[in-house]
Amino acid sequence: QVALVESGGGLVQAGDSLRLSCAASGRTFRTYAMGWFRQAPGKEREFVARIKWNSGSTTYADSVKGRFTISRDNAKNTVTLQMNSLKPEDTAVYYCAVIDLMGRPDYWGQGTQVTVSS
């Protein structure tokens, strides 16, 4: 069992930056990758970014590529999403997830709200 706690969400204006953090606890030694997903009102939850725990290899959704950066601190078991040049379209609840070897998000955080005004 893995517990994830996100933090850093808030209300910002378009063009601003925000940094989300996710702290993992529990049986994290088997973590293959961690990632971020988001869900806007009336929409399905969508993939944002992921990072492989050992290699640090990253993958981004096209919608955030060049603006968002995912990183991890192996010693602290944390993952961070640096969000720059935020747009109103980025407004959503952002969820941290543990991703297993099969590419499945097995554990979810509670989510943190990001609201970007025009």
C-alpha positions as CSV (number, residue, x, y, z in Angstrom):
1,Q,0.0,0.0,0.0
2,V,1.3,3.4,-1.0
3,A,-0.1,6.8,0.3
4,L,0.3,9.9,-1.8
5,V,-0.3,13.5,-0.7
6,E,-0.3,16.3,-3.2
7,S,0.2,20.0,-2.3
8,G,0.9,23.3,-4.1
9,G,-2.4,23.9,-5.9
10,G,-4.1,27.2,-5.9
11,L,-5.6,30.1,-7.9
12,V,-3.3,31.9,-10.3
13,Q,-3.5,34.1,-13.4
14,A,-2.7,33.1,-16.9
15,G,1.0,33.2,-17.5
16,D,1.9,32.5,-13.9
17,S,3.8,29.5,-12.5
18,L,2.9,26.9,-9.9
19,R,4.7,24.0,-8.4
20,L,2.9,20.9,-7.3
21,S,4.5,18.4,-5.0
22,C,3.6,14.8,-4.2
23,A,5.0,12.9,-1.2
24,A,4.8,9.2,-1.2
25,S,4.9,6.9,1.8
26,G,4.4,3.2,2.4
27,R,5.9,0.5,0.2
28,T,7.6,2.8,-2.2
29,F,10.6,0.7,-2.8
30,R,8.8,-1.1,-5.6
31,T,7.8,2.1,-7.4
32,Y,8.5,1.9,-11.2
33,A,7.4,5.4,-12.1
34,M,5.3,8.2,-10.8
35,G,3.2,10.7,-12.7
36,W,0.6,13.4,-12.8
37,F,-2.9,13.3,-14.2
38,R,-5.6,16.0,-14.2
39,Q,-9.3,16.1,-14.5
40,A,-11.2,19.2,-15.5
41,P,-15.0,19.6,-14.9
42,G,-17.0,17.4,-17.3
43,K,-13.9,15.7,-18.7
44,E,-12.2,12.5,-18.3
45,R,-9.0,12.2,-16.2
46,E,-6.1,12.7,-18.6
47,F,-2.4,12.0,-18.4
48,V,-0.1,15.0,-17.9
49,A,3.4,13.7,-17.2
50,R,5.3,10.8,-15.8
51,I,8.9,10.0,-14.7
52,K,10.6,6.7,-14.3
53,W,12.0,6.4,-10.8
54,N,15.4,4.9,-11.5
55,S,16.3,6.5,-14.8
56,G,14.5,9.8,-14.6
57,S,13.2,9.4,-18.1
58,T,10.2,11.6,-18.6
59,T,7.1,11.7,-20.8
60,Y,4.7,14.6,-21.3
61,A,1.3,15.1,-22.8
62,D,1.5,17.3,-25.9
63,S,-0.7,19.9,-24.2
64,V,1.9,20.7,-21.5
65,K,5.1,19.9,-23.3
66,G,7.6,22.8,-23.0
67,R,5.6,24.4,-20.2
68,F,5.6,21.7,-17.5
69,T,8.5,19.8,-16.0
70,I,8.3,16.7,-13.9
71,S,11.1,15.7,-11.5
72,R,11.7,13.4,-8.6
73,D,13.8,13.2,-5.5
74,N,14.6,9.6,-5.0
75,A,15.8,10.0,-1.4
76,K,12.7,11.9,-0.4
77,N,10.2,9.8,-2.4
78,T,8.7,12.9,-3.8
79,V,7.7,14.0,-7.3
80,T,7.3,17.6,-8.4
81,L,5.4,19.2,-11.3
82,Q,6.7,22.6,-12.2
83,M,4.0,24.4,-14.2
84,N,5.0,27.5,-16.2
85,S,3.1,29.7,-18.5
86,L,-0.2,28.5,-17.1
87,K,-3.3,28.8,-19.2
88,P,-7.0,28.7,-18.3
89,E,-7.2,25.3,-20.0
90,D,-4.9,24.0,-17.3
91,T,-7.6,24.4,-14.7
92,A,-8.3,21.0,-13.2
93,V,-7.8,18.8,-10.2
94,Y,-4.3,17.4,-10.4
95,Y,-3.6,13.9,-9.1
96,C,-0.3,12.3,-8.3
97,A,-0.1,8.6,-9.1
98,V,2.2,5.6,-8.6
99,I,2.7,3.8,-11.9
100,D,3.6,0.1,-12.0
101,L,5.7,-1.9,-14.4
102,M,2.7,-2.4,-16.7
103,G,2.2,1.3,-17.0
104,R,-0.9,1.3,-14.8
105,P,-1.6,4.0,-12.2
106,D,-2.1,1.8,-9.1
107,Y,-2.3,4.4,-6.4
108,W,-3.7,7.9,-6.4
109,G,-3.4,11.0,-4.2
110,Q,-6.3,13.0,-3.1
111,G,-5.8,15.6,-5.7
112,T,-5.1,19.3,-5.6
113,Q,-7.1,22.0,-7.3
114,V,-5.3,24.3,-9.8
115,T,-7.4,27.2,-11.1
116,V,-6.0,29.5,-13.8
117,S,-7.9,32.7,-14.5
118,S,-7.8,34.7,-17.7
